């Protein structure tokens, strides 16, 4: 069993293309200014903090897809 950081590192470091480059969004209750370096270093593309909304997630996904 892996947590989100371990899973993201595994995807980025162990999986082959195209899977290792899929966009990954972290969802956390932690304050981003305290933990974003850890998430960024693990390979997350974006970070959403709780409380979150479906609208916020949808907007982030749409902006990531538009940038591909």
N, CA, C and O atoms as a DFTB+ gen file, in Angstrom:
272 C
 N C O
     1  1       0.846      -1.164       0.000
     2  2       0.000       0.000       0.000
     3  2       0.898       1.236       0.000
     4  3       1.824       1.347       0.804
     5  1       0.609       2.157      -0.913
     6  2       1.391       3.396      -1.022
     7  2       0.491       4.593      -0.776
     8  3      -0.703       4.564      -1.077
     9  1       1.082       5.651      -0.222
    10  2       0.336       6.896      -0.105
    11  2       0.447       7.657      -1.420
    12  3       1.065       7.169      -2.366
    13  1      -0.141       8.843      -1.491
    14  2      -0.159       9.600      -2.749
    15  2       1.216      10.009      -3.233
    16  3       1.489       9.977      -4.433
    17  1       2.092      10.396      -2.304
    18  2       3.446      10.797      -2.699
    19  2       4.215       9.598      -3.237
    20  3       4.882       9.696      -4.267
    21  1       4.123       8.468      -2.542
    22  2       4.818       7.257      -3.003
    23  2       4.283       6.794      -4.358
    24  3       5.052       6.389      -5.229
    25  1       2.975       6.857      -4.525
    26  2       2.370       6.443      -5.791
    27  2       2.808       7.350      -6.933
    28  3       3.126       6.873      -8.022
    29  1       2.826       8.654      -6.688
    30  2       3.243       9.595      -7.726
    31  2       4.701       9.386      -8.093
    32  3       5.045       9.392      -9.276
    33  1       5.560       9.202      -7.110
    34  2       6.976       8.923      -7.403
    35  2       7.117       7.649      -8.225
    36  3       7.911       7.597      -9.164
    37  1       6.345       6.618      -7.873
    38  2       6.387       5.370      -8.629
    39  2       5.985       5.605     -10.079
    40  3       6.661       5.134     -10.994
    41  1       4.902       6.321     -10.291
    42  2       4.446       6.612     -11.658
    43  2       5.518       7.368     -12.421
    44  3       5.837       7.013     -13.556
    45  1       6.075       8.401     -11.818
    46  2       7.067       9.242     -12.501
    47  2       8.379       8.512     -12.769
    48  3       8.998       8.718     -13.813
    49  1       8.810       7.657     -11.833
    50  2      10.139       7.047     -11.936
    51  2      10.148       5.639     -12.508
    52  3      11.144       5.228     -13.104
    53  1       9.058       4.886     -12.341
    54  2       9.074       3.475     -12.705
    55  2       8.226       3.110     -13.916
    56  3       8.484       2.100     -14.571
    57  1       7.240       3.902     -14.214
    58  2       6.365       3.566     -15.338
    59  2       6.920       4.177     -16.622
    60  3       7.541       5.240     -16.605
    61  1       6.689       3.502     -17.705
    62  2       7.156       3.988     -18.996
    63  2       6.175       4.965     -19.622
    64  3       5.061       5.166     -19.139
    65  1       6.623       5.555     -20.700
    66  2       5.793       6.492     -21.456
    67  2       4.596       5.735     -22.037
    68  3       4.740       4.560     -22.375
    69  1       3.472       6.332     -22.161
    70  2       3.098       7.699     -21.832
    71  2       2.608       7.855     -20.387
    72  3       2.259       8.958     -19.968
    73  1       2.581       6.749     -19.624
    74  2       1.995       6.779     -18.283
    75  2       2.764       7.660     -17.307
    76  3       2.164       8.251     -16.410
    77  1       4.066       7.757     -17.463
    78  2       4.860       8.538     -16.510
    79  2       4.699      10.047     -16.692
    80  3       5.230      10.823     -15.897
    81  1       3.989      10.462     -17.705
    82  2       3.813      11.900     -17.921
    83  2       2.357      12.352     -17.785
    84  3       2.019      13.479     -18.146
    85  1       1.495      11.470     -17.264
    86  2       0.102      11.883     -17.073
    87  2       0.025      12.972     -16.005
    88  3       0.806      12.948     -15.054
    89  1      -0.887      13.916     -16.138
    90  2      -1.041      14.948     -15.111
    91  2      -1.566      14.335     -13.805
    92  3      -2.483      13.515     -13.817
    93  1      -0.971      14.744     -12.690
    94  2      -1.394      14.250     -11.384
    95  2      -1.665      15.450     -10.482
    96  3      -0.824      16.337     -10.337
    97  1      -2.859      15.463      -9.876
    98  2      -3.263      16.535      -8.978
    99  2      -3.307      15.981      -7.554
   100  3      -3.967      14.976      -7.295
   101  1      -2.607      16.635      -6.642
   102  2      -2.648      16.250      -5.228
   103  2      -3.843      16.917      -4.571
   104  3      -4.134      18.085      -4.828
   105  1      -4.528      16.172      -3.726
   106  2      -5.637      16.696      -2.944
   107  2      -5.275      16.506      -1.480
   108  3      -5.090      15.375      -1.030
   109  1      -5.173      17.595      -0.734
   110  2      -4.686      17.511       0.637
   111  2      -5.405      18.480       1.561
   112  3      -5.992      19.467       1.119
   113  1      -5.347      18.180       2.844
   114  2      -5.862      19.091       3.856
   115  2      -4.743      19.957       4.428
   116  3      -5.001      20.876       5.205
   117  1      -3.500      19.666       4.045
   118  2      -2.352      20.427       4.546
   119  2      -2.296      21.814       3.926
   120  3      -2.804      22.035       2.826
   121  1      -1.680      22.736       4.630
   122  2      -1.488      24.082       4.102
   123  2      -0.428      24.012       2.999
   124  3       0.671      23.513       3.242
   125  1      -0.734      24.497       1.801
   126  2       0.180      24.337       0.663
   127  2       1.534      24.990       0.876
   128  3       2.538      24.482       0.376
   129  1       1.595      26.097       1.602
   130  2       2.885      26.752       1.789
   131  2       3.831      25.915       2.641
   132  3       5.042      26.128       2.609
   133  1       3.294      24.970       3.399
   134  2       4.134      24.098       4.216
   135  2       4.537      22.812       3.506
   136  3       5.575      22.231       3.823
   137  1       3.731      22.362       2.554
   138  2       3.945      21.051       1.970
   139  2       4.135      21.023       0.466
   140  3       4.415      19.959      -0.085
   141  1       3.993      22.157      -0.226
   142  2       4.030      22.075      -1.683
   143  2       5.371      21.611      -2.220
   144  3       5.409      20.914      -3.233
   145  1       6.466      21.971      -1.581
   146  2       7.770      21.489      -2.059
   147  2       7.815      19.969      -2.068
   148  3       8.336      19.372      -3.010
   149  1       7.273      19.332      -1.023
   150  2       7.235      17.866      -0.990
   151  2       6.403      17.311      -2.140
   152  3       6.800      16.347      -2.794
   153  1       5.256      17.920      -2.380
   154  2       4.385      17.446      -3.457
   155  2       5.007      17.713      -4.826
   156  3       4.971      16.857      -5.709
   157  1       5.563      18.876      -4.989
   158  2       6.200      19.221      -6.257
   159  2       7.389      18.301      -6.533
   160  3       7.559      17.821      -7.654
   161  1       8.205      18.058      -5.518
   162  2       9.358      17.167      -5.667
   163  2       8.937      15.742      -5.993
   164  3       9.671      15.013      -6.661
   165  1       7.760      15.342      -5.527
   166  2       7.270      13.990      -5.797
   167  2       6.774      13.848      -7.229
   168  3       6.664      12.732      -7.738
   169  1       6.472      14.964      -7.883
   170  2       6.035      14.901      -9.269
   171  2       4.596      15.293      -9.518
   172  3       4.097      15.126     -10.631
   173  1       3.912      15.813      -8.502
   174  2       2.553      16.294      -8.733
   175  2       2.602      17.530      -9.623
   176  3       3.536      18.328      -9.543
   177  1       1.590      17.679     -10.468
   178  2       1.521      18.843     -11.344
   179  2       0.810      20.012     -10.691
   180  3       1.168      21.170     -10.908
   181  1      -0.194      19.704      -9.893
   182  2      -0.991      20.733      -9.238
   183  2      -1.374      20.258      -7.845
   184  3      -1.258      19.075      -7.527
   185  1      -1.828      21.184      -7.025
   186  2      -2.233      20.891      -5.663
   187  2      -3.558      21.578      -5.379
   188  3      -3.707      22.775      -5.622
   189  1      -4.523      20.819      -4.863
   190  2      -5.804      21.364      -4.427
   191  2      -5.913      21.073      -2.938
   192  3      -5.623      19.964      -2.490
   193  1      -6.332      22.078      -2.175
   194  2      -6.500      21.888      -0.741
   195  2      -7.977      21.770      -0.389
   196  3      -8.848      22.297      -1.082
   197  1      -8.229      21.074       0.694
   198  2      -9.588      20.951       1.212
   199  2      -9.929      22.218       1.973
   200  3      -9.029      22.804       2.574
   201  1     -11.149      22.670       1.986
   202  2     -12.282      22.079       1.281
   203  2     -12.188      22.356      -0.215
   204  3     -11.721      23.414      -0.638
   205  1     -12.622      21.430      -0.973
   206  2     -12.574      21.553      -2.419
   207  2     -13.985      21.430      -2.977
   208  3     -14.917      21.058      -2.264
   209  1     -14.128      21.741      -4.231
   210  2     -15.421      21.587      -4.892
   211  2     -15.203      20.896      -6.228
   212  3     -14.107      20.917      -6.789
   213  1     -16.247      20.297      -6.712
   214  2     -16.180      19.657      -8.029
   215  2     -15.849      20.699      -9.085
   216  3     -15.116      20.415     -10.032
   217  1     -16.379      21.892      -8.930
   218  2     -16.099      22.963      -9.882
   219  2     -14.619      23.298      -9.900
   220  3     -14.033      23.461     -10.970
   221  1     -14.011      23.403      -8.733
   222  2     -12.577      23.709      -8.639
   223  2     -11.736      22.614      -9.292
   224  3     -10.777      22.904     -10.007
   225  1     -12.094      21.372      -9.047
   226  2     -11.364      20.248      -9.659
   227  2     -11.552      20.267     -11.169
   228  3     -10.589      20.099     -11.917
   229  1     -12.781      20.469     -11.620
   230  2     -13.066      20.501     -13.065
   231  2     -12.272      21.604     -13.754
   232  3     -11.704      21.385     -14.824
   233  1     -12.231      22.796     -13.144
   234  2     -11.484      23.912     -13.733
   235  2      -9.989      23.591     -13.831
   236  3      -9.345      23.914     -14.829
   237  1      -9.446      22.957     -12.798
   238  2      -8.031      22.620     -12.826
   239  2      -7.739      21.585     -13.914
   240  3      -6.762      21.714     -14.651
   241  1      -8.581      20.568     -14.013
   242  2      -8.394      19.552     -15.053
   243  2      -8.511      20.183     -16.430
   244  3      -7.693      19.903     -17.307
   245  1      -9.502      21.020     -16.634
   246  2      -9.671      21.659     -17.942
   247  2      -8.458      22.531     -18.302
   248  3      -8.036      22.546     -19.459
   249  1      -7.899      23.250     -17.331
   250  2      -6.725      24.077     -17.630
   251  2      -5.511      23.213     -17.938
   252  3      -4.679      23.585     -18.765
   253  1      -5.401      22.056     -17.276
   254  2      -4.272      21.164     -17.544
   255  2      -4.396      20.530     -18.929
   256  3      -3.409      20.401     -19.653
   257  1      -5.609      20.138     -19.286
   258  2      -5.838      19.531     -20.603
   259  2      -5.598      20.551     -21.710
   260  3      -5.042      20.218     -22.756
   261  1      -6.011      21.779     -21.481
   262  2      -5.810      22.834     -22.481
   263  2      -4.328      23.099     -22.713
   264  3      -3.933      23.516     -23.802
   265  1      -3.511      22.861     -21.696
   266  2      -2.081      23.108     -21.814
   267  2      -1.307      21.977     -22.463
   268  3      -0.108      22.112     -22.706
   269  1      -1.969      20.861     -22.748
   270  2      -1.260      19.709     -23.359
   271  2      -1.034      19.897     -24.833
   272  3      -0.457      19.027     -25.485
